[in-house]
């Protein structure tokens, strides 16, 4: 018998999100907080993370080749950091006041 004969991965069918905005924010917070992973989240949606990454790579390459700008959601990006990187704002280090927000 081959060594990989019993090796497999199965993704159960995913669930529809009841409140996509809140659930997506919670998922992203879990990843940012280090208590969840993109792979586990993809599996919970019935998808395979490696396939998502491969598809996104193809999409980004096609958009770059066509000269189409890639739009980023403020759900997954810090608007201040986005402004700073585009020259539209000031970048600063977090301080004690940030913890109270």
C-alpha positions as CSV (number, residue, x, y, z in Angstrom):
1,X,0.0,0.0,0.0
2,X,1.3,3.5,-0.8
3,X,2.2,5.7,2.1
4,X,-0.2,8.4,1.1
5,X,-3.1,6.0,0.4
6,X,-4.9,6.9,3.7
7,X,-4.0,10.6,3.6
8,X,-6.9,12.8,2.7
9,X,-8.7,16.0,3.5
10,X,-12.4,16.4,3.4
11,X,-14.3,19.7,3.7
12,X,-17.9,19.5,4.8
13,X,-20.4,21.6,3.0
14,X,-20.3,25.2,4.2
15,X,-23.0,27.2,5.9
16,X,-24.5,30.4,4.6
17,X,-23.7,33.4,6.7
18,X,-26.7,34.7,8.6
19,X,-25.2,38.2,9.1
20,X,-22.3,38.3,6.7
21,X,-21.0,41.7,7.8
22,X,-20.8,40.8,11.5
23,X,-19.6,37.3,10.9
24,X,-16.8,38.4,8.5
25,X,-15.7,41.0,11.0
26,X,-15.6,38.3,13.7
27,X,-13.6,36.0,11.5
28,X,-11.1,38.7,10.6
29,X,-10.8,39.6,14.3
30,X,-10.1,35.9,15.1
31,X,-7.3,35.8,12.6
32,X,-5.9,39.2,13.7
33,X,-6.0,38.0,17.3
34,X,-4.2,34.8,16.5
35,X,-7.1,32.6,17.7
36,X,-8.2,31.4,14.2
37,X,-6.7,30.7,10.8
38,X,-7.7,31.5,7.2
39,X,-7.5,27.8,6.5
40,X,-10.0,26.9,9.2
41,X,-12.3,29.8,8.1
42,X,-12.2,28.6,4.5
43,X,-13.0,25.0,5.7
44,X,-16.0,26.3,7.7
45,X,-17.3,27.8,4.4
46,X,-16.8,24.5,2.6
47,X,-13.8,25.8,0.6
48,X,-10.1,24.9,0.4
49,X,-7.7,27.8,1.3
50,X,-5.0,26.7,-1.2
51,X,-7.6,26.9,-4.0
52,X,-8.7,30.4,-2.9
53,X,-5.1,31.6,-2.8
54,X,-4.4,30.1,-6.3
55,X,-7.6,31.7,-7.7
56,X,-6.8,35.1,-6.1
57,X,-3.3,35.0,-7.6
58,X,-4.7,34.5,-11.1
59,X,-7.3,37.3,-10.6
60,X,-4.6,39.8,-9.3
61,X,-2.2,38.9,-12.1
62,X,-5.1,39.4,-14.7
63,X,-6.1,42.7,-13.2
64,X,-2.5,43.9,-13.1
65,X,-2.0,42.9,-16.7
66,X,-5.2,44.8,-17.7
67,X,-4.2,47.8,-15.7
68,X,-7.2,47.5,-13.4
69,X,-6.8,48.9,-9.9
70,X,-7.4,46.5,-7.1
71,X,-9.9,47.9,-4.6
72,X,-9.3,47.0,-0.9
73,X,-12.1,46.9,1.6
74,X,-11.9,48.9,4.8
75,X,-13.0,45.8,6.6
76,X,-9.7,44.2,6.0
77,X,-7.4,47.2,5.9
78,X,-6.7,50.0,8.4
79,X,-7.9,53.2,6.6
80,X,-5.2,55.3,8.3
81,X,-2.5,52.9,7.1
82,X,-4.0,52.9,3.6
83,X,-3.9,56.7,3.6
84,X,-0.4,56.8,4.9
85,X,0.9,54.4,2.2
86,X,-0.8,56.4,-0.5
87,X,0.6,59.7,0.8
88,X,-2.8,60.8,2.0
89,X,-2.2,60.8,5.8
90,X,0.2,60.6,8.5
91,X,1.5,57.4,9.9
92,X,2.1,57.1,13.7
93,X,2.9,54.6,16.3
94,X,0.0,53.5,18.5
95,X,0.0,54.9,22.0
96,X,-1.9,54.3,25.3
97,X,-4.9,56.4,24.1
98,X,-5.5,53.8,21.3
99,X,-6.1,51.1,23.9
100,X,-9.2,52.9,25.2
101,X,-11.0,52.8,21.8
